[in-house]
Amino acid sequence: MTAIEITFLGTTAGVPTKYRNHAALHLTYRSQEEASVLFDCGEGTQRQMLLAGLNFMAIEGIFISHWHADHFAGILGLVETMNLEGRKKPLKIYGPEAEKFVPMLEELGYSTKDFGLVPVNAEFEGREAQVLLENAELRVISMPMKHGIPAVAYAFVENDRINIDKAKAAALGLPAKGPIFGEIKEKGFAAHKGKRIGIEDISVRIAGKKVVYTGDTMPNRNIAALSADADLLIHDCTFFEDVTDMSGYKHARIDEVAAAAKEARAKKTILTHISRRYQSPKELEAAAKKYGMEVAHDFMKVVLK
């Protein structure tokens, strides 16, 4: 069975509090193999991972939404620790203008690492989706957001799975098990007793899960496009009250997030990047509940199966 496990490592906006760390989201995809990535890496992320019982050495890539320090300052310490722990495998760091900022991080201090940081640029203008990572089981896709500086959102998309339906197979006279199933999966069909049996004849398609992380953003058309039918939308919700003039903030209000989630037909929406002005978790939860949404807190876990 496959599963996507999300751990919120930091849920504050800009300034940390006693209860909320800087922005970071850890995602583990469990299937035949296990893959772990970070979305943003604010100050203190590696310690949050230790407290959460997560293995930072297993991280295969870091996806930065934008280059404000509260979303990337944790990279420096994290990669130094990885080096001290003996990492050899290169670490890819994705983000808008990654080829500009990642070399700056490498040049800080007198560090000498035994592994390389590989920058991968994410397009931050326009309305086109960009596939940044892809394999047989999953994709990570980015789209430009609206934040006053180059910024992107990310979608982690599990590919649809094809499962053999034993009842369908038996109805066509196939044995309970055997090499014919491997042949059908590999080629898409096989011959059995003079009949052509296709994968579509004996299988069911299971739709893959989609998780979207917006990073910091104002409302814009790309949110609904990237988040269409998402199983989980994790959205910037810096403000919970009616801030009349949002022009200087470049973030989203709770009503704007609710509208975006409705347009995207997101099945579940969790709010993060919470301003430190809000000190009462109960009041935040009550406000979110009115819109059918939830509020993230540090070390909150969500599992999609």
C-alpha positions, 0 to 999 in steps of 0.5 A, a space after each residue: 500500500 502506498 501512502 503520503 505522509 506530511 509533517 508540518 515542521 514550521 507554521 509561522 509567518 516571518 517571525 518565529 514564536 514559542 509554538 511556531 517555527 519558520 516555514 518547512 514541510 516534510 513529505 514522505 512517499 511510501 511505496 515499494 521504495 521510500 522518498 522524502 523531500 522538503 518544501 521550504 526550509 526555514 531556520 531551525 528545520 533540522 532540529 524540528 526534524 529531529 524532534 519529529 523523529 524524521 531522518 534528514 539524511 534521507 532527503 532527496 530534494 528541497 523545494 524552496 517557494 521563494 527566497 525570503 529568509 524565513 523560507 530558506 535560512 535552514 538550508 545552511 545548517 542542514 547541509 553542514 550537518 548532512 556533511 558531518 554525518 557523511 552524506 555523499 549523494 548530491 542534494 538538489 535544491 529547486 526554486 525560482 532563481 535557484 541557480 542564482 541563490 544556491 551558489 551564494 549559500 555554498 560560498 558562505 563560510 569556510 565550509 568544505 562539503 563532500 557532496 554537491 548542491 545542485 540548483 534547479 530553476 523553477 519558472 516564476 512567471 506566466 501560467 505554465 506548469 513545470 515538471 521538476 521531478 518525475 519518475 514511474 510513481 510520482 511528479 513534482 510540479 511547480 507554477 508561478 505565484 504572486 508574492 512581490 518577489 519571484 515565487 512558486 507553488 508546488 504540487 506533489 502528484 502521485 501517478 495513477 496506479 493500475 491494480 489487477 482485479 482477481 475477479 475480472 481475471 478469473 472471469 476470463 479464465 486466467 489462473 490465480 497467479 502466474 507469469 502471465 500477469 507480469 507479461 500483461 503489466 509489461 506489454 499491456 496485453 497477453 495471449 491466453 487460450 487464443 484470446 487477447 487479454 489487455 490490461 484494461 480487461 483485468 484491472 482497476 485504475 486507482 487515482 493518484 493523490 495530489 498535495 499542493 503547497 502554495 508557499 507565500 502568495 496573494 490570490 491569483 489564477 494559478 492557485 486553482 489551476 495547480 490545485 484542481 481536485 487536490 486531495 490536500 491544499 496547504 495554503 498561506 493564510 497569514 491573516 484571519 481578519 478583514 485586512 482591508 488594504 492587503 497591497 503591502 502584505 503580499 499574502 492571503 486572508 482566510 476568506 481568499 483561501 476559502 474562495 481559492 479552495 472552492 474554485 479548485 475543488 480541493 478535498 481538504 484545505 489546511 492553513 499555514 504561515 500564521 501571523 504571530 499576532 494570533 495567539 489563540 489556537 482555539 480562535 484560529 480553529 473556530 475561524 477556519 471551521 466556519 469555512 470547512 478548513 483546518 489550521 496547521 500547527 508544528 509537528 502536525 501529521 497528515 497521512 493520505 492513503 
